[in-house]
Amino acid sequence: MKLFRYGPKGQEKPGMIDADGIARDLSQHISDISGDMLNDHALARLREIDARMLTEITVDRYGPCVGNVGKFICIGLNYSDHAEEAGMDLPSEPIIFSKATSAICGPNDDTERPRHSSRLDWEVELGIVIGKKAKYISEADALSYVAGYCVVNDVSERDFQIQRQGQWTKGKSADTFGPIGPWLVTRDEVADPQNLSLYLDVNGTRMQDGSTNTMIFGVAYIVSYLSQYMSLQPGDVIATGTPPGVGMGMKPEPVYLSPGDVVELGIEGMGCQRQTIIQA
C-alpha cells in the first residue's frame, strides 16, 4: 500500500493511493496515519478495504506521511561512495544523530534557509518507518518491525553542523529540514530495500544518482543496531544516509542552496519531493 496524509498543516487527513494511482480519502476508516495504525494487524485491515469504494480526491498538499513522529533518527556517512567523496574512513559502527521532530514537514513544502545560514545542503535518503516496538531485536527479525519506507530529504546547514562546536543536531534541525513523503510505502511492496535507486536534482541539474546497494549498514542491521541502545516505537522515522553528490562535496568548489533554488528528489517506487528554498 501507499499511504499518505493530505491537507493544511496541522489538519492533515489520511489517504491511500489505489491500484490505478488515484488518490483516495481514508478518513472514514482511520483518523490518522501514525504509530498505532502502523502495526501488522492494523495495516492488514487497511488492505481489506476496497479502495475503489473510497472517495477520490485531488491533493493540493501532501503532509508528512507519518503523523506524531516520536523520534527522528539519522545515520551519518552510511554510503561507501559518499564516504569516499567526503575523504573519510568508513565507519566501523553506524554514526547516529537526531533531527528535531519540529523539522518535519510535507514533501513539497518550502525549505527555509535559516538566519545566518551560509552552507545550506541537500541529502536524499531512504526513510524507515517503524511499525511496532523494537527492543534488543536481532538483525534476522528486524524487517518485521518495519511498517514501511519513504523519501526523506535530510536538509543540512553545514556551517552549523561542522564549523560550530558540538554535535551535528543543530545543523540538521531547523524548521522544514525534514521533508518526509509523499507516501509511506508498506514493506510488502518493497522487495529489497537494498536495491533502490535514489536521485536528487537542483534547478534541473542531477546532483545525486545512487543506489541503496552501496549502503555500509543495511536497513535490517540499522534497525537491530539502534534497538540495542534505545527502544524504537511505532511511528519513529530513521533516515539511513545519503549517496554521493551533496553540495559540500562538489569539486572544485562546494555548491550550496540559495533562496529561489528548487530541489527535486525521489526514490524508486517511493514517489518524489519538490522544495523551493526561501529565506527564514
Number of C-alpha atoms within 10 A of each C-alpha: 18 24 24 28 30 23 15 13 13 9 9 21 21 24 28 24 19 17 11 8 9 14 21 22 24 24 17 10 13 15 12 20 24 22 22 13 20 23 20 16 10 13 15 11 11 18 11 8 12 9 20 12 9 18 14 17 13 10 14 9 17 25 30 29 31 27 20 14 19 16 17 22 21 23 19 17 26 24 26 21 19 22 19 14 17 16 10 11 10 16 15 8 11 20 12 16 15 18 25 18 21 14 17 24 22 27 29 21 19 20 27 20 25 16 8 9 16 15 20 22 21 26 22 30 27 30 26 28 31 26 28 21 17 23 17 16 17 16 17 10 14 20 20 17 24 27 24 26 28 29 30 32 30 27 24 24 26 22 16 21 18 13 10 12 9 10 13 21 16 20 22 24 23 23 18 24 28 27 27 30 30 29 28 27 25 21 20 10 14 16 9 12 20 17 14 17 17 23 22 27 19 20 12 11 10 14 20 21 16 21 21 25 17 17 20 21 24 17 24 19 18 20 27 22 20 19 20 14 10 11 13 26 21 24 28 24 27 28 29 28 26 32 28 24 23 21 21 19 16 15 9 6 9 12 15 18 21 18 13 13 15 18 24 21 26 24 23 15 17 23 17 22 24 21 22 19 18 16 13 13
